[in-house]
Amino acid sequence: MRLRKFGHLGWKVSEVGYGMWGLAGWTGSDRETYMAALQKAVDLGCNFFDTAWAYGDGLSERILGELLKANPQKHLYVATKVPPKDRRWPSRRTSLLTDVFPTDYVREYCEKSLKNLDVACIDLLQFHVWEDAWAHDDDWQDTLRALKGEGLVRGLGVSVNRWEPNNVLETLRTGLVDAVQVIYNIFDQAPEDDLFPVCQEMEVAVIARVPFDEGTLTGTLTLASRWPEGDWRNSYFVPENLRQSVARAEALRPLVPDDMSMPELAMRWILQNETVSTVIPGMRRVKHVEENLGVSDGRTLDPALMTALKAHRWDRTPTTWSQ
């Protein structure tokens, strides 16, 4: 596993991390299977794990806590998130910081996460939604300074709303943010325009999430795709989105090299960008862990292929179903 520098914090993290939403927020998660997958990831050199209280109301955090206990000899970096108090994903332009991340609430959920993870300090505590209008509000700044000063948190991160990579630029310029988590994949190339240059300037780590566009870039979706009742994907892949997603994947398919799968191509495309500190695919099976971590071999894509993939940029704006 190749390591990358995690912004100005200087941590050496695996360039392929582990996104843990699917272990507690999607159907089809079997405990024995996903615990084996998590351990395989550790064995193969993955040391960055991203979770959130909202993933199963603390369940994903508790799962990660078990993994930490099972590997006391290894330094595994823990990133989790404070959910918005109003439970709105994404936040809106009219959202007020006092309604989403009031001081006492942030501390309360930091303490809940510490308990779930059974650790004394969280490596990276992230806000699960964000509005750049809050950039210069003293409340969140003072709260995070206090949590850091008490040794409860090592770094502060912001998870940017879906399809809004610029809704954090002023916040990054405060110098108080250590990492930004953003959707970045073959379709979602917009972070390269303005966000990545600011991250480079401020030495802010970049966590690339949703590398497979919630499954579109696995190449397995069809117009008939459906999921069990209660699965989040049913509310995301509404007919309008499913039709476009399947069409986009099919248009991309001819560019996939003969010796590569579409997911491998998607992962390698992201890792080609050195601004990315780590990419966090969701993985629930050992097979997926082996495949995704296997791209950390330094192999680069042909420049002509990279140019062709640029043409598959898909600029979208938040909707009622984008969450």
ZAFI-859962 format. One line per 5 residues: number of its first residue (from 1); their letters; for each residue x, y, z of N, C-alpha, C. Coordinates in steps of 0.2 Angstrom, whole numbers, plus 5000, padded with zeros to 4 digits. Layout:
N
NUM> a> X Y Z X Y Z X Y Z | ...
This chain:
323
1> mrlrk> 5004 4994 5000 5000 5000 5000 5004 5006 5000 | 5003 5011 4995 5007 5017 4995 5004 5022 5000 | 5008 5026 5003 5006 5031 5008 5006 5038 5005 | 5002 5042 5007 5002 5049 5005 5002 5054 5011 | 5004 5060 5010 5004 5065 5016 4997 5068 5017
6> fghlg> 4995 5068 5023 4988 5070 5024 4989 5078 5026 | 4989 5082 5021 4989 5089 5022 4995 5091 5027 | 4993 5097 5030 4998 5100 5035 4998 5096 5041 | 4994 5091 5042 4994 5087 5048 5000 5083 5048 | 5002 5081 5041 5008 5077 5040 5008 5070 5041
11> wkvse> 5002 5067 5043 5001 5060 5043 5002 5056 5037 | 5005 5050 5037 5006 5046 5032 5000 5041 5031 | 4995 5042 5027 4989 5038 5027 4989 5034 5020 | 4986 5028 5020 4985 5024 5014 4981 5028 5009 | 4984 5028 5003 4981 5032 4998 4974 5029 4996
16> vgygm> 4973 5022 4998 4966 5019 4998 4964 5018 5005 | 4959 5022 5007 4956 5021 5014 4949 5017 5013 | 4946 5017 5019 4940 5013 5019 4934 5017 5021 | 4929 5018 5017 4922 5021 5018 4917 5016 5021 | 4915 5018 5027 4911 5013 5031 4904 5015 5031
21> wglag> 4901 5019 5027 4894 5020 5027 4890 5014 5025 | 4892 5010 5020 4889 5004 5018 4888 4998 5023 | 4892 4999 5029 4892 4994 5034 4886 4995 5038 | 4883 5000 5038 4877 5002 5043 4871 5006 5040 | 4872 5008 5034 4867 5012 5031 4864 5009 5025
26> wtgsd> 4866 5003 5022 4864 5000 5016 4862 4993 5018 | 4857 4990 5014 4855 4983 5016 4860 4978 5013 | 4860 4972 5015 4865 4967 5013 4871 4967 5016 | 4872 4970 5022 4878 4970 5026 4877 4964 5031 | 4882 4960 5031 4882 4954 5035 4888 4955 5040
31> retym> 4888 4954 5046 4893 4956 5051 4899 4952 5050 | 4899 4945 5049 4904 4941 5048 4908 4943 5042 | 4904 4944 5036 4907 4946 5030 4911 4953 5030 | 4908 4958 5033 4911 4965 5033 4917 4965 5038 | 4916 4961 5044 4922 4961 5048 4928 4958 5045
36> aalqk> 4927 4953 5041 4933 4950 5038 4935 4954 5033 | 4931 4958 5029 4933 4963 5024 4938 4969 5028 | 4935 4971 5034 4939 4976 5037 4946 4974 5039 | 4946 4968 5042 4953 4965 5044 4957 4964 5038 | 4955 4962 5032 4959 4961 5026 4962 4968 5024
41> avdlg> 4958 4973 5025 4960 4979 5023 4966 4981 5027 | 4965 4980 5034 4971 4982 5038 4977 4978 5036 | 4976 4971 5035 4982 4967 5033 4985 4969 5027 | 4981 4972 5023 4984 4974 5016 4987 4981 5016 | 4987 4984 5022 4990 4991 5023 4986 4997 5024
46> cnffd> 4979 4996 5023 4975 5002 5024 4975 5004 5031 | 4976 5011 5032 4976 5013 5039 4972 5019 5040 | 4967 5021 5035 4963 5027 5036 4955 5024 5035 | 4951 5025 5040 4945 5023 5041 4940 5029 5042 | 4935 5030 5038 4930 5035 5038 4923 5033 5040
51> taway> 4921 5035 5045 4914 5033 5048 4910 5039 5050 | 4905 5039 5053 4900 5044 5055 4895 5042 5060 | 4893 5046 5065 4888 5044 5069 4882 5042 5066 | 4880 5046 5060 4874 5045 5057 4874 5038 5053 | 4879 5035 5052 4879 5028 5049 4877 5023 5054
56> gdgls> 4870 5022 5054 4867 5017 5059 4867 5020 5066 | 4866 5026 5067 4866 5029 5074 4871 5027 5078 | 4877 5027 5076 4883 5025 5080 4886 5018 5079 | 4882 5014 5075 4884 5007 5074 4890 5006 5070 | 4891 5010 5065 4897 5010 5061 4903 5012 5065
61> erilg> 4902 5017 5070 4908 5019 5074 4910 5013 5079 | 4904 5010 5081 4906 5004 5086 4909 4998 5082 | 4908 4997 5076 4911 4992 5072 4918 4994 5071 | 4920 5000 5070 4927 5003 5069 4930 5002 5076 | 4927 5003 5081 4930 5002 5088 4932 4995 5089
66> ellka> 4928 4990 5087 4930 4983 5087 4936 4982 5083 | 4937 4985 5077 4943 4984 5073 4949 4987 5076 | 4948 4992 5079 4954 4995 5083 4956 4991 5088 | 4952 4988 5092 4954 4984 5098 4957 4977 5095 | 4955 4975 5089 4958 4969 5086 4965 4970 5084
71> npqkh> 4967 4976 5083 4973 4978 5080 4977 4983 5084 | 4978 4982 5090 4981 4987 5095 4989 4989 5093 | 4992 4985 5089 4999 4986 5087 4999 4990 5081 | 4994 4992 5078 4994 4996 5072 4991 5003 5073 | 4993 5008 5070 4990 5015 5070 4985 5016 5065
76> lyvat> 4979 5015 5066 4974 5016 5061 4971 5023 5063 | 4971 5027 5057 4968 5034 5058 4960 5033 5058 | 4957 5037 5062 4950 5037 5063 4947 5044 5061 | 4942 5044 5056 4939 5050 5055 4931 5048 5055 | 4928 5053 5059 4921 5052 5060 4918 5059 5059
81> kvppk> 4911 5059 5059 4907 5065 5058 4902 5067 5063 | 4901 5073 5064 4895 5076 5068 4889 5076 5064 | 4884 5073 5065 4878 5074 5061 4875 5081 5062 | 4871 5084 5057 4868 5090 5058 4862 5089 5063 | 4861 5094 5067 4856 5093 5072 4849 5093 5069
86> drrwp> 4848 5097 5064 4842 5097 5060 4841 5091 5056 | 4846 5087 5055 4845 5080 5051 4844 5082 5044 | 4847 5087 5041 4845 5089 5034 4852 5088 5030 | 4851 5083 5026 4857 5082 5021 4855 5083 5014 | 4857 5088 5010 4863 5093 5013 4859 5099 5016
91> srrts> 4864 5103 5019 4861 5109 5022 4859 5114 5017 | 4855 5119 5018 4853 5124 5014 4856 5130 5015 | 4855 5135 5010 4858 5142 5010 4855 5145 5016 | 4849 5143 5018 4845 5147 5024 4847 5143 5030 | 4851 5138 5030 4852 5135 5037 4857 5139 5041
96> lltdv> 4855 5139 5047 4859 5143 5052 4864 5139 5056 | 4870 5141 5058 4874 5137 5061 4871 5135 5068 | 4868 5139 5071 4865 5138 5078 4860 5133 5078 | 4857 5131 5072 4852 5126 5071 4855 5119 5069 | 4861 5120 5066 4864 5114 5063 4870 5111 5068
101> fptdy> 4874 5116 5070 4880 5114 5074 4881 5118 5080 | 4876 5119 5084 4877 5123 5090 4883 5120 5095 | 4886 5124 5099 4892 5122 5102 4891 5116 5107 | 4886 5116 5111 4885 5111 5116 4883 5104 5112 | 4880 5105 5106 4878 5099 5102 4884 5096 5099
106> vreyc> 4889 5100 5097 4895 5097 5094 4899 5093 5099 | 4900 5096 5105 4903 5093 5110 4900 5086 5112 | 4893 5087 5112 4889 5081 5114 4891 5075 5109 | 4891 5076 5103 4892 5071 5098 4899 5069 5097 | 4903 5073 5099 4910 5071 5099 4911 5066 5105
111> ekslk> 4908 5068 5111 4909 5063 5116 4905 5056 5115 | 4899 5057 5111 4896 5050 5109 4901 5046 5105 | 4904 5050 5100 4908 5046 5095 4914 5043 5099 | 4917 5047 5104 4923 5044 5108 4921 5038 5111 | 4914 5038 5114 4912 5032 5117 4911 5026 5113
116> nldva> 4908 5027 5107 4906 5022 5102 4913 5019 5100 | 4918 5023 5098 4924 5021 5096 4929 5018 5101 | 4927 5020 5107 4931 5018 5113 4938 5020 5113 | 4939 5026 5111 4946 5029 5110 4946 5036 5115 | 4952 5038 5116 4953 5044 5120 4953 5050 5116
121> cidll> 4954 5049 5109 4955 5055 5105 4953 5053 5098 | 4949 5057 5094 4947 5056 5088 4952 5059 5083 | 4955 5056 5078 4960 5059 5074 4957 5064 5070 | 4952 5063 5067 4948 5068 5062 4941 5069 5064 | 4939 5074 5067 4932 5075 5068 4929 5080 5062
126> qfhvw> 4924 5078 5059 4922 5082 5053 4914 5084 5054 | 4913 5090 5051 4906 5092 5051 4903 5088 5045 | 4897 5085 5046 4894 5081 5040 4891 5085 5035 | 4889 5091 5036 4887 5095 5031 4890 5102 5032 | 4889 5107 5027 4893 5113 5028 4890 5118 5023
131> edawa> 4890 5125 5026 4888 5131 5022 4894 5136 5023 | 4897 5138 5018 4903 5143 5018 4901 5149 5021 | 4894 5151 5022 4892 5157 5025 4894 5157 5033 | 4896 5151 5035 4897 5150 5042 4905 5151 5044 | 4909 5152 5038 4916 5152 5039 4919 5156 5045
136> hdddw> 4916 5162 5046 4919 5166 5051 4915 5167 5057 | 4911 5162 5058 4907 5162 5065 4912 5159 5070 | 4912 5163 5076 4916 5161 5081 4914 5154 5085 | 4908 5153 5084 4906 5147 5088 4909 5140 5086 | 4909 5139 5080 4912 5132 5078 4920 5133 5079
141> qdtlr> 4923 5139 5078 4930 5139 5078 4932 5138 5086 | 4928 5142 5090 4930 5141 5097 4929 5134 5100 | 4924 5131 5097 4922 5124 5100 4928 5119 5098 | 4930 5120 5091 4935 5115 5089 4942 5116 5092 | 4943 5123 5093 4949 5124 5097 4949 5121 5104
146> alkge> 4944 5122 5107 4943 5119 5114 4944 5111 5114 | 4941 5108 5109 4941 5101 5109 4948 5098 5107 | 4952 5102 5103 4959 5101 5101 4963 5102 5107 | 4962 5108 5111 4966 5109 5117 4965 5104 5122 | 4959 5101 5123 4958 5096 5128 4960 5089 5126
151> glvrg> 4963 5089 5120 4966 5082 5117 4961 5077 5115 | 4954 5080 5114 4949 5075 5112 4949 5074 5104 | 4952 5079 5101 4952 5079 5093 4959 5081 5091 | 4961 5078 5086 4968 5080 5083 4967 5084 5077 | 4962 5083 5073 4961 5087 5067 4954 5088 5065
156> lgvsv> 4953 5094 5062 4946 5096 5060 4945 5095 5052 | 4939 5092 5051 4937 5091 5044 4930 5094 5042 | 4929 5095 5036 4923 5097 5033 4921 5092 5027 | 4915 5089 5028 4912 5085 5023 4908 5090 5018 | 4910 5091 5012 4906 5096 5008 4900 5092 5005
161> nrwep> 4895 5096 5005 4888 5094 5002 4889 5091 4995 | 4885 5087 4993 4885 5084 4987 4885 5089 4981 | 4889 5089 4976 4889 5093 4970 4890 5100 4972 | 4893 5102 4978 4894 5109 4980 4902 5110 4982 | 4907 5108 4978 4914 5108 4980 4916 5115 4982
166> nnvle> 4913 5120 4980 4915 5127 4981 4912 5130 4987 | 4907 5126 4991 4904 5129 4996 4908 5128 5003 | 4915 5129 5002 4919 5128 5008 4925 5132 5007 | 4926 5136 5002 4932 5139 5000 4934 5144 5005 | 4930 5149 5007 4931 5154 5012 4933 5151 5019
171> tlrtg> 4929 5145 5021 4931 5141 5027 4938 5139 5027 | 4940 5136 5021 4947 5133 5021 4952 5139 5022 | 4951 5145 5020 4955 5151 5020 4956 5153 5027 | 4952 5151 5032 4953 5153 5039 4959 5149 5042 | 4961 5144 5039 4967 5141 5041 4966 5136 5047
176> lvdav> 4959 5135 5048 4957 5131 5054 4955 5124 5052 | 4955 5123 5046 4952 5116 5043 4958 5112 5041 | 4958 5106 5043 4964 5101 5041 4963 5097 5035 | 4956 5095 5034 4954 5091 5029 4948 5093 5026 | 4947 5091 5020 4940 5092 5016 4938 5086 5013
181> qviyn> 4932 5084 5014 4930 5077 5011 4925 5079 5005 | 4926 5077 4999 4922 5079 4994 4921 5074 4989 | 4915 5074 4985 4914 5069 4980 4918 5070 4974 | 4922 5066 4972 4927 5066 4966 4927 5060 4963 | 4925 5060 4957 4926 5054 4952 4926 5056 4945
186> ifdqa> 4926 5051 4941 4926 5052 4933 4921 5057 4931 | 4915 5056 4934 4909 5061 4933 4910 5067 4936 | 4911 5067 4943 4912 5073 4947 4919 5076 4947 | 4920 5080 4942 4927 5083 4941 4928 5090 4943 | 4922 5093 4945 4922 5100 4947 4927 5102 4953
191> peddl> 4928 5098 4958 4933 5100 4963 4940 5102 4960 | 4942 5100 4954 4948 5102 4951 4948 5109 4950 | 4942 5112 4948 4942 5119 4946 4944 5124 4951 | 4941 5124 4957 4943 5129 4962 4945 5126 4969 | 4942 5121 4971 4943 5118 4977 4950 5115 4978
196> fpvcq> 4952 5111 4973 4959 5108 4974 4965 5113 4974 | 4964 5119 4970 4970 5124 4971 4970 5127 4977 | 4964 5128 4981 4964 5131 4987 4967 5126 4992 | 4965 5120 4992 4968 5114 4996 4976 5114 4995 | 4978 5115 4989 4985 5115 4988 4988 5121 4992
201> emeva> 4985 5127 4991 4988 5133 4994 4988 5133 5001 | 4983 5130 5004 4982 5130 5012 4985 5123 5015 | 4987 5119 5011 4990 5112 5013 4984 5108 5017 | 4978 5108 5014 4972 5105 5017 4972 5098 5013 | 4971 5093 5018 4971 5086 5015 4964 5085 5011
206> viarv> 4964 5081 5006 4958 5080 5002 4956 5072 5003 | 4950 5071 5005 4947 5064 5006 4942 5064 5000 | 4944 5060 4995 4939 5059 4989 4934 5053 4991 | 4928 5055 4991 4923 5050 4993 4918 5049 4986 | 4914 5044 4987 4910 5041 4982 4914 5040 4975
211> pfdeg> 4919 5036 4975 4923 5035 4969 4919 5032 4964 | 4914 5028 4965 4910 5024 4960 4903 5027 4959 | 4902 5034 4961 4896 5037 4960 4890 5033 4963 | 4891 5031 4969 4886 5027 4972 4884 5021 4969 | 4888 5018 4965 4887 5012 4961 4887 5012 4954
216> tltgt> 4886 5018 4951 4886 5019 4944 4892 5017 4940 | 4898 5019 4943 4904 5017 4940 4907 5010 4942 | 4902 5006 4945 4904 4999 4945 4902 4996 4938 | 4898 4999 4934 4895 4996 4928 4890 4991 4929 | 4887 4990 4935 4883 4985 4936 4875 4987 4936
221> ltlas> 4874 4994 4936 4867 4996 4937 4864 4995 4930 | 4857 4994 4930 4853 4993 4924 4847 4997 4926 | 4842 4998 4921 4836 5002 4922 4831 4998 4926 | 4833 4992 4927 4829 4988 4932 4831 4987 4939 | 4837 4990 4940 4840 4990 4947 4835 4992 4952
226> rwpeg> 4834 4988 4957 4830 4990 4963 4834 4987 4969 | 4832 4990 4975 4835 4988 4981 4830 4986 4987 | 4831 4982 4992 4826 4981 4997 4823 4987 5000 | 4817 4986 5003 4814 4992 5006 4819 4995 5012 | 4819 5001 5012 4824 5004 5017 4831 5006 5015
231> dwrns> 4833 5003 5009 4839 5004 5007 4840 5011 5004 | 4845 5015 5006 4846 5022 5004 4846 5023 4996 | 4848 5018 4993 4849 5019 4986 4842 5019 4982 | 4837 5017 4985 4830 5018 4982 4828 5025 4981 | 4830 5029 4986 4828 5036 4987 4833 5040 4983
236> yfvpe> 4839 5038 4981 4844 5041 4977 4843 5040 4970 | 4843 5033 4968 4842 5032 4961 4834 5032 4959 | 4832 5038 4960 4825 5039 4957 4825 5038 4950 | 4819 5037 4946 4819 5035 4939 4824 5040 4935 | 4823 5047 4937 4826 5052 4933 4834 5051 4933
241> nlrqs> 4836 5049 4939 4843 5048 4941 4846 5042 4938 | 4842 5037 4939 4844 5030 4937 4845 5030 4929 | 4840 5033 4925 4841 5033 4918 4847 5036 4916 | 4849 5042 4919 4855 5046 4917 4861 5042 4919 | 4861 5039 4925 4867 5036 4927 4869 5030 4923
246> varae> 4864 5026 4921 4865 5020 4917 4867 5022 4910 | 4865 5027 4907 4867 5030 4901 4874 5032 4901 | 4876 5036 4906 4883 5038 4907 4888 5033 4908 | 4886 5027 4912 4890 5022 4912 4891 5018 4906 | 4886 5017 4902 4886 5014 4896 4891 5018 4891
251> alrpl> 4890 5024 4891 4894 5029 4886 4902 5028 4888 | 4903 5027 4895 4910 5026 4897 4913 5019 4895 | 4909 5014 4895 4911 5007 4895 4916 5006 4889 | 4916 5009 4883 4921 5008 4878 4928 5010 4879 | 4928 5015 4884 4935 5017 4886 4939 5013 4891
256> vpddm> 4935 5008 4894 4938 5004 4899 4943 4999 4896 | 4950 4999 4898 4955 4995 4895 4953 4988 4896 | 4955 4984 4891 4954 4977 4891 4956 4973 4897 | 4961 4975 4900 4964 4972 4906 4962 4975 4913 | 4956 4979 4913 4954 4983 4918 4946 4982 4919
261> smpel> 4944 4983 4925 4937 4983 4926 4935 4991 4926 | 4928 4992 4926 4926 4999 4927 4928 5002 4934 | 4927 4998 4939 4929 5001 4946 4936 5002 4946 | 4940 4998 4943 4947 4999 4944 4949 5005 4940 | 4946 5006 4934 4948 5012 4930 4946 5019 4935
266> amrwi> 4940 5018 4938 4937 5024 4942 4942 5025 4948 | 4945 5020 4951 4950 5021 4956 4956 5024 4954 | 4959 5021 4948 4965 5024 4946 4965 5031 4943 | 4959 5033 4941 4958 5040 4938 4959 5045 4944 | 4956 5043 4950 4956 5047 4956 4963 5048 4958
271> lqnet> 4967 5042 4959 4973 5042 4962 4978 5045 4957 | 4977 5046 4951 4981 5050 4946 4982 5057 4949 | 4977 5060 4953 4978 5067 4955 4981 5067 4962 | 4987 5070 4962 4991 5070 4968 4988 5074 4973 | 4984 5079 4972 4980 5083 4977 4976 5078 4982
276> vstvi> 4974 5073 4979 4970 5068 4984 4975 5065 4989 | 4973 5065 4995 4977 5062 5000 4975 5055 5001 | 4968 5053 5000 4966 5046 5001 4959 5046 4998 | 4957 5040 4995 4951 5039 4992 4947 5034 4996 | 4941 5034 4998 4938 5030 5003 4932 5026 5000
281> pgmrr> 4933 5021 4996 4928 5017 4993 4924 5013 4999 | 4918 5012 4998 4914 5008 5002 4915 5000 5000 | 4917 4996 5005 4919 4989 5004 4915 4985 5009 | 4912 4980 5007 4909 4975 5012 4911 4968 5011 | 4915 4967 5006 4917 4960 5005 4925 4960 5004
286> vkhve> 4928 4954 5006 4935 4953 5005 4937 4954 4998 | 4933 4952 4993 4935 4952 4986 4935 4960 4984 | 4931 4964 4987 4931 4971 4985 4937 4974 4988 | 4939 4972 4994 4944 4975 4997 4951 4974 4993 | 4951 4967 4991 4957 4965 4987 4958 4969 4981
291> enlgv> 4952 4970 4978 4952 4973 4971 4953 4981 4972 | 4950 4984 4977 4951 4991 4977 4958 4993 4980 | 4961 4989 4985 4967 4991 4988 4973 4989 4983 | 4971 4984 4978 4976 4982 4973 4978 4988 4968 | 4974 4993 4968 4976 4998 4963 4981 5003 4966
296> sdgrt> 4983 5002 4972 4989 5005 4975 4995 5002 4973 | 4997 5003 4967 5003 5000 4964 5007 5005 4960 | 5005 5011 4960 5009 5016 4956 5008 5016 4949 | 5004 5012 4946 5002 5011 4939 4998 5018 4937 | 5000 5021 4932 4996 5027 4930 4993 5025 4923
301> ldpal> 4987 5029 4922 4984 5028 4916 4987 5032 4910 | 4986 5030 4904 4989 5033 4898 4986 5040 4897 | 4990 5045 4895 4988 5052 4895 4982 5052 4890 | 4982 5048 4884 4977 5049 4880 4970 5047 4883 | 4970 5041 4887 4964 5039 4891 4962 5044 4895
306> mtalk> 4967 5047 4899 4965 5053 4904 4961 5058 4900 | 4964 5060 4894 4960 5065 4890 4953 5063 4888 | 4953 5057 4886 4946 5055 4884 4941 5055 4890 | 4944 5053 4896 4939 5053 4902 4937 5060 4904 | 4941 5065 4903 4939 5071 4904 4932 5073 4901
311> ahrwd> 4931 5071 4895 4925 5072 4892 4919 5069 4895 | 4920 5065 4900 4914 5062 4903 4912 5066 4910 | 4915 5072 4910 4913 5076 4916 4905 5077 4916 | 4902 5077 4922 4895 5077 4922 4893 5082 4928 | 4892 5088 4926 4891 5093 4931 4883 5093 4933
316> rtptt> 4882 5092 4940 4876 5092 4943 4875 5097 4948 | 4868 5098 4950 4867 5103 4956 4862 5099 4960 | 4863 5101 4967 4859 5097 4972 4851 5098 4970 | 4848 5092 4972 4841 5091 4970 4837 5089 4977 | 4831 5088 4976 4827 5085 4982 4829 5078 4984
321> wsq> 4832 5074 4979 4834 5067 4980 4841 5066 4980 | 4845 5072 4979 4853 5070 4979 4856 5069 4986 | 4852 5072 4991 4855 5071 4998 4862 5072 4999
